[in-house]
Amino acid sequence: MVAIMIGAVFMGGVAAIIGPALIESGQAGKVQVASTNAQSLLNNVRVWSEGNWNNVLSLSTGTAYQYYLITSSSPYTATSGIQSIVIATNTYTDYFYLNDVYRSGGVIATTSTGNTYDPSTKQVTAVYNWAHGVTGTISTYITRNQDKVFYQADWSGGASSSAVVTSTGNQFGSSTNINYSMTGSISVSTGGGGGGSGQNIWLLDSEYPRGYEFSTAGSSELKFGSSQLSYPQFLAFDPNGNLWISDYNLNQVLEFNASGTYERSIGSTGTSTGMFKMPYGVAFDTGGNMYVADYGNIRIQEFSASGSTYVYKSQFGSSGAGQFTSPMDIAFDPSGNAWVTNGFGDNAEDVEKFVASGTSYVYSTTIGTSGSGAGQFAGPTAIAFDSGGNMWISDTPNNRVQKWIASGTTYVYNAQVGSVGTSTNEFESPWGIAFDSGGNMWVVDAGNARVEEFSSSGAYMTTPINTSGFTNTGFGIVIR
């Protein structure tokens, strides 16, 4: 997932922005007062979200959900409803609502269809009114960048552009409507290469069960889950920015928030629907449904959101055409088709495609055969798609990552990355694959307890995370 982030230092501290002195003069003056109140509300939402981004993620989205801030408390708190303010005997009301943000090629898109959900950005709209007057709205976007929240109208400036903000309220010249309250220097940048992506990497340690968050430069940011995890395998973020981790021993999928705090789990040991036997890969489709590779029960299970958790919806691959032997991981291509790695270690290694049909998926085609040649697998495990729609598959026993490109309704072999060894551009059991916002690929080299970074073309770049503290790196990786 993948937001374009702004890296900047433009303020020395954060303080609440209180509405300025307001002067009423006729209806035009009242409208100005109302809109100024709304702008102050938007500014305070930014301050509130900067204190804890989970504040924003915890609220429902859509015009039906109305909120205002109680700024008399520290920190601020959000509550449902509409706020009333009396100024010079006139009553003004305002509230705000949130909308999710989707991106197409880094630019904010108007619909979710075919676009990528961005959990690090929200649209905030303030609605204002005064008694017997008109109703108006003011909208902006806020985005999380580590511990700062910025607001802007869009990202059309693109990557690697920069400018100087020479006066208060000046707009970033190579984009539109990116406004700041102080002078300074700002830039828009995408790409990895030792920390340039502005994103962090989330990993698992299976032997000493816990999760880790690292910067792309390799510095440790967070450790979590040691009290809840037993033998974690794969992980994925849901549309609300919560992390879900499959645990091989517990036969559960556990949820942690973005701060690493345990929230809940789904599943238990068994063969019935909603139960697991050695779960591996976890993925979410564009509709926010969760999919889990239930390895021991030889199926993929689908779960749909229900309040703050997920409930069983359907399953596929346990019988009939395309029946699995040992499903490991699942990912969705740009058209929404499901691809599942299958057959690890059972001489039936392949990758299978399933297409949506009604409320579930049906088998479509298979790529790959058992072996060590080009386009063959000794054990396909992790699978991921880059921003260009290319498919990348970890062929773990063959110590390589294979690239497959679209060809009609299927994919064909194109190239491979890596070979067996301990040097750079080599692997000892590669597993998880993830892509940063710059299109660079990150691969969990489990046997060497490290993560290697490659360019979008597959050229080796860096090994910023060489985790000698891991005894057995978990299989999954996500970047956000």
Summary of the structure (lengths in Angstrom):
residues: 480
radius of gyration: 24.2
end to end distance: 5.9
largest distance: 81.4
contacts: 1657
relative contact order: 0.10
helix: 8%
strand: 49%
